[in-house]
């Protein structure tokens, strides 16, 4: 993922790229730390399946609001500033969720804040990755998401291992204990990386006032919508695999003790695939990589639907991750190519479809699970894979005419 620096990239670009890897890792760790313990949150707060499903649905709705609201601030202050403020708040809110005990009202408040800050971080960290890819001049964005997946896999393994082998008795059930280490570690890493992120003056064309609004209007909606719909379909699957996987292992397969391992397998497989996906994009093009990856992912989803036991379901999660993982990073890369300003406007817009997919995934579970099972609900994203394949050509948009010349980082002013 790091490799030899591209000849157009400066030492400053290399530092910003490493900082980008760090913030992606923090986000993956925090997200996984939370969703790996969804069943524990349900039990600690004495919730029914319907209640916890609705709580999971709340997160992407609020995150979508956060992502949409942050786009103007990214254009005005730069994604680096937004990221330096919002990511430590993500870490603090997962700790706050763990400290709510069995009280539901504080839990809902903490979940709302978590969703809001997650939306801000998702948009701003992907804008940083797009800026790095633009500076390097080659496809490197998938590598950032590989780091996210690696950290998410570690978070899932931590949830399983700490419950089984580290914390005895009631401590294993303590959400505060389970969230404390990822939260503190994440906040420390985020703070250290923040000063090395790209500044606004290094991200794109420097515009203000009416010129900034005009540049935003230049971002074409058609490629954004095509990319966004495909990404939403991916996130339907990702939402169900990540957010409801532990509940499926618990309720449908009677395998509560190994429930976090499904998410771990999903994320580890993502790491393996994302580590080489950039090379595939450079050699064969984004559209072909998306088509092949999505087809493989659909096979994994069907395996989850038909799994007779936890072992087969874990394998299905792994295959789904191996294939589907290419969709999100290539979506952001394509959005960056369609943005003439380089200010992250298209990235922020496409990121909203992330949460559309998460919401739809939660709604699918809310409808199908009471009628049948969690497993049966995975048939829906398997079918939506056909939509992604049909739209794959949209991952190779015509590059937008730039709003102005964007010099190399080494030649840009600092602030």
C-alpha positions in Angstrom: 0.0 0.0 0.0 2.9 2.4 0.7 5.2 1.3 -2.1 7.7 3.6 -3.8 6.6 7.2 -4.0 5.3 8.4 -7.3 7.7 10.7 -9.0 5.2 13.6 -8.8 4.7 13.2 -5.0 6.8 15.2 -2.6 8.0 14.4 0.9 5.1 16.5 2.1 2.7 14.2 0.2 4.3 11.2 1.8 3.7 12.6 5.3 0.1 13.4 4.4 -0.5 10.0 3.0 0.8 8.3 6.2 -1.3 10.6 8.3 -4.3 9.6 6.1 -3.6 5.9 6.8 -3.6 6.7 10.5 -7.0 8.4 10.5 -8.5 5.6 8.4 -7.2 3.1 10.9 -8.7 5.0 13.8 -12.1 5.2 12.1 -12.0 1.4 11.3 -11.1 0.5 14.9 -13.7 2.7 16.5 -16.5 1.6 14.1 -15.6 -2.1 14.6 -15.3 -1.7 18.4 -18.9 -0.6 18.5 -20.6 -2.9 16.0 -18.8 -6.0 17.3 -20.7 -5.5 20.6 -24.2 -4.7 19.3 -25.6 -7.8 20.9 -23.9 -6.7 24.2 -25.5 -3.3 23.9 -28.9 -4.9 23.4 -28.5 -7.1 26.5 -27.1 -4.3 28.7 -30.1 -2.1 27.9 -32.6 -4.9 27.9 -33.7 -4.2 24.4 -35.8 -6.4 22.0 -34.5 -7.2 18.6 -36.8 -4.6 17.0 -35.4 -2.0 19.4 -31.8 -2.7 18.7 -32.5 -2.8 15.0 -34.1 0.7 15.1 -31.1 2.0 17.1 -28.7 0.7 14.4 -30.9 2.4 11.8 -30.6 5.7 13.6 -26.8 5.9 13.2 -26.6 6.2 9.3 -29.5 8.7 9.3 -27.7 11.0 11.6 -24.4 10.3 9.9 -25.9 11.4 6.6 -26.9 14.6 8.1 -23.4 15.1 9.5 -21.8 14.4 6.1 -24.1 16.8 4.2 -23.7 19.5 6.8 -19.9 19.3 6.8 -19.5 19.8 3.0 -19.6 23.6 3.1 -17.2 23.7 6.1 -14.8 21.5 4.2 -14.8 23.9 1.3 -14.2 26.9 3.6 -11.7 25.5 6.1 -10.4 22.3 4.4 -11.0 18.7 5.2 -8.0 18.5 7.5 -9.4 20.9 10.0 -12.7 19.1 10.1 -11.0 15.8 10.5 -8.8 17.0 13.4 -11.8 18.1 15.3 -14.4 15.5 14.6 -12.4 12.2 14.8 -11.4 12.5 18.5 -15.0 13.2 19.2 -15.9 9.8 17.6 -13.5 8.2 20.0 -15.0 9.9 23.0 -18.6 9.1 22.0 -17.9 5.3 21.8 -16.6 5.5 25.3 -19.7 7.5 26.3 -21.8 4.8 24.8 -20.0 2.3 27.1 -20.6 4.5 30.1 -24.4 4.7 29.7 -24.9 1.6 31.8 -28.5 0.4 31.4 -30.0 3.9 30.9 -31.6 4.2 27.5 -31.9 8.0 27.2 -28.1 8.7 27.6 -27.5 5.8 25.1 -29.7 7.5 22.5 -28.0 10.8 23.0 -24.5 9.2 22.6 -25.6 7.3 19.5 -26.8 10.5 17.9 -23.5 12.2 18.6 -21.6 9.2 17.4 -23.5 9.2 14.1 -23.0 12.9 13.6 -19.3 12.8 14.1 -18.9 9.6 12.0 -20.5 11.4 9.1 -18.1 14.3 9.4 -15.1 12.0 9.6 -16.1 9.8 6.7 -16.4 12.8 4.3 -13.3 14.6 5.5 -11.0 11.5 5.6 -12.0 10.4 2.1 -11.4 14.0 0.8 -7.8 13.7 2.3 -7.3 10.4 0.5 -8.5 11.8 -2.8 -6.1 14.7 -2.3 -3.3 12.2 -1.8 -4.3 10.3 -4.9 -4.4 13.4 -7.0 -0.9 14.4 -5.8 0.5 10.9 -6.6 -1.1 10.7 -10.0 -2.0 7.0 -9.7 -4.7 4.9 -8.0 -3.8 4.6 -4.3 -7.2 5.3 -2.7 -8.0 1.6 -2.2 -5.0 1.3 0.1 -6.5 3.8 2.6 -9.6 1.6 2.8 -7.4 -1.5 3.2 -5.9 0.2 6.3 -9.5 0.9 7.6 -10.4 -2.8 7.1 -7.2 -4.0 8.9 -8.0 -1.9 11.9 -11.7 -2.9 11.8 -10.6 -6.5 11.7 -8.4 -6.0 14.8 -11.3 -4.3 16.5 -13.5 -7.3 15.9 -10.9 -9.7 17.1 -10.3 -7.6 20.1 -14.0 -7.8 21.0 -14.0 -11.6 20.8 -10.6 -12.2 22.4 -11.1 -9.8 25.3 -14.5 -11.3 26.1 -13.3 -14.8 26.0 -9.8 -14.6 27.4 -8.9 -11.3 29.1 -11.7 -9.9 31.1 -13.2 -12.4 33.5 -16.9 -12.6 34.7 -18.8 -9.4 34.7 -15.9 -7.4 33.2 -16.4 -9.2 30.0 -19.9 -7.8 29.8 -18.7 -4.2 30.6 -19.1 -2.1 27.5 -17.0 0.7 29.2 -14.1 -1.7 29.6 -14.5 -3.0 26.0 -14.6 0.5 24.5 -11.9 2.2 26.7 -8.8 0.8 24.9 -10.0 1.5 21.3 -11.2 5.0 22.3 -8.0 6.1 24.1 -5.7 4.6 21.5 -7.8 6.1 18.7 -7.8 9.5 20.2 -4.0 9.5 20.7 -3.3 8.3 17.1 -5.7 10.8 15.6 -4.2 13.7 17.5 -0.7 12.7 16.4 -1.7 12.4 12.8 -3.8 15.5 12.6 -0.9 18.0 12.2 0.4 16.1 9.1 -2.9 16.1 7.2 -3.2 18.3 4.1 -4.1 21.9 4.8 -6.8 23.6 2.8 -4.2 25.4 0.7 -2.8 22.0 -0.3 -6.0 20.3 -1.3 -7.2 22.2 -4.4 -7.9 25.5 -6.0 -8.1 28.4 -3.5 -11.5 30.0 -3.8 -13.7 32.0 -1.5 -17.2 33.5 -1.4 -19.1 33.5 -4.7 -16.2 31.8 -6.4 -16.5 28.9 -4.0 -20.2 28.5 -4.6 -19.7 28.7 -8.3 -17.0 25.9 -8.2 -19.4 23.7 -6.2 -22.1 24.3 -8.9 -19.6 23.1 -11.5 -19.6 19.6 -10.0 -21.8 17.5 -12.3 -24.6 15.6 -10.7 -24.9 12.8 -13.3 -21.7 10.9 -12.5 -22.2 11.5 -8.8 -25.7 9.9 -9.0 -24.4 6.9 -11.0 -21.5 6.3 -8.6 -23.7 7.1 -5.6 -26.4 4.6 -6.5 -23.8 1.8 -7.0 -22.2 2.7 -3.7 -25.5 2.7 -1.9 -26.1 -0.8 -3.1 -22.8 -1.9 -1.7 -23.5 -0.3 1.6 -26.8 -2.1 1.9 -24.6 -5.3 2.1 -21.9 -3.7 4.2 -24.5 -2.4 6.7 -26.1 -5.8 7.1 -22.8 -7.7 7.3 -21.2 -5.2 9.8 -24.1 -4.0 11.9 -26.3 -7.1 12.1 -23.8 -9.9 11.7 -23.3 -10.4 15.4 -27.1 -10.5 15.9 -27.4 -13.1 13.1 -24.8 -15.4 14.6 -26.6 -15.1 18.0 -30.2 -15.5 16.9 -30.1 -17.7 13.8 -27.0 -19.9 14.3 -26.9 -20.0 18.1 -23.2 -19.0 18.0 -23.0 -16.0 20.3 -19.5 -16.8 21.4 -18.0 -16.5 17.9 -20.3 -13.7 16.7 -17.5 -11.1 16.3 -15.5 -13.5 14.1 -17.9 -13.0 11.2 -17.0 -9.3 11.1 -13.3 -10.1 11.6 -13.4 -12.5 8.6 -15.2 -9.9 6.5 -12.6 -7.2 7.3 -9.5 -9.4 7.0 -10.7 -10.5 3.6 -11.2 -6.8 2.7 -7.6 -6.1 3.7 -6.3 -8.8 1.4 -8.3 -7.6 -1.6 -7.9 -3.9 -1.0 -4.1 -4.3 -0.7 -3.9 -5.3 -4.4 -7.0 -3.7 -5.9 -5.1 -0.5 -6.8 -2.8 -2.5 -9.0 -5.9 -4.1 -10.7 -7.4 -0.7 -11.3 -4.2 0.6 -12.9 -3.9 -2.5 -15.2 -7.5 -3.3 -16.1 -9.5 -0.3 -15.2 -12.0 0.5 -12.5 -15.1 -0.8 -14.2 -13.7 -4.4 -14.7 -12.4 -4.5 -11.1 -15.8 -3.5 -9.8 -17.7 -6.0 -11.9 -15.5 -9.0 -10.9 -15.4 -8.0 -7.2 -19.1 -7.5 -7.0 -19.8 -10.9 -8.6 -17.5 -12.6 -6.0 -19.2 -10.7 -3.2 -22.6 -11.9 -4.4 -21.5 -15.5 -4.1 -20.4 -14.8 -0.5 -23.8 -13.2 0.4 -25.6 -16.3 -1.0 -23.3 -18.5 1.2 -24.5 -16.5 4.2 -28.1 -17.0 3.3 -27.7 -20.8 2.9 -25.2 -21.3 5.8 -26.2 -24.3 8.0 -23.7 -23.3 10.7 -21.4 -20.6 12.0 -18.3 -21.9 10.1 -20.0 -21.7 6.7 -21.4 -18.2 7.6 -18.0 -17.0 8.6 -16.6 -18.2 5.2 -19.5 -16.4 3.4 -18.6 -13.2 5.2 -15.0 -13.6 4.1 -15.9 -14.1 0.5 -18.3 -11.2 0.5 -15.6 -9.0 1.9 -13.0 -10.2 -0.6 -15.2 -9.1 -3.5 -17.4 -6.2 -2.4 -14.6 -4.2 -0.8 -13.4 -2.6 -4.0 -16.7 -0.6 -4.5 -16.4 2.1 -1.9 -12.8 3.3 -2.5 -13.2 3.2 -6.3 -16.4 5.2 -5.8 -14.5 8.0 -3.9 -11.7 7.9 -6.5 -14.2 8.3 -9.3 -15.9 11.2 -7.4 -12.6 12.9 -7.1 -12.1 12.7 -10.9 -15.5 14.3 -11.4 -14.8 17.3 -9.2 -13.3 20.3 -11.0 -12.4 22.2 -7.9 -10.6 19.6 -5.9 -12.4 20.8 -2.8 -14.0 17.5 -1.9 -17.6 18.6 -2.9 -18.2 15.5 -5.1 -16.7 13.2 -2.4 -19.0 14.7 0.2 -22.0 14.2 -2.1 -21.1 10.6 -2.9 -20.5 9.9 0.8 -24.2 10.7 1.5 -25.1 7.6 -0.5 -23.0 5.6 2.0 -25.6 6.4 4.6 -28.5 5.8 2.2 -27.2 2.3 1.8 -26.9 1.9 5.6 -30.4 3.0 6.1 -31.8 0.8 3.4 -29.9 -2.2 4.8 -31.3 -1.6 8.3 -34.8 -1.2 6.8 -34.4 -4.5 5.0 -33.5 -6.2 8.3 -36.4 -4.5 10.1 -38.9 -5.9 7.4 -37.4 -9.3 6.6 -36.1 -10.5 10.0 -39.4 -10.6 11.9 -41.0 -12.4 8.9 -38.2 -15.0 8.4 -34.6 -14.5 9.8 -31.5 -12.4 9.7 -30.0 -14.9 7.2 -32.9 -14.6 4.7 -32.5 -10.8 4.6 -29.0 -11.2 3.0 -30.7 -12.3 -0.2 -31.6 -8.6 -0.9 -28.0 -7.3 -1.1 -27.1 -10.4 -3.2 -29.7 -9.2 -5.8 -28.6 -5.6 -5.5 -25.1 -6.7 -6.7 -26.6 -6.9 -10.2 -27.3 -3.2 -10.0 -23.7 -2.4 -9.2 -22.5 -4.6 -12.1 -24.8 -2.8 -14.4 -23.5 0.6 -13.3 -19.8 -0.3 -13.2 -19.0 1.8 -16.3 -19.8 4.9 -14.3 -16.7 4.2 -12.2 -14.6 5.6 -15.1 -16.1 9.1 -15.5 -14.7 11.7 -17.9 -12.3 13.8 -15.8 -13.9 17.2 -15.0 -12.4 20.3 -16.5 -10.5 21.9 -13.6 -11.7 25.2 -12.1 -8.1 26.3 -12.1 -4.6 25.0 -12.1 -3.7 22.9 -9.0 0.1 23.1 -8.5 2.1 20.3 -6.8 2.0 20.4 -3.0 5.7 21.5 -2.9 4.7 24.6 -4.8 1.5 25.4 -2.9 1.4 28.1 -0.2 1.1 27.0 3.4 -1.1 28.5 6.1 
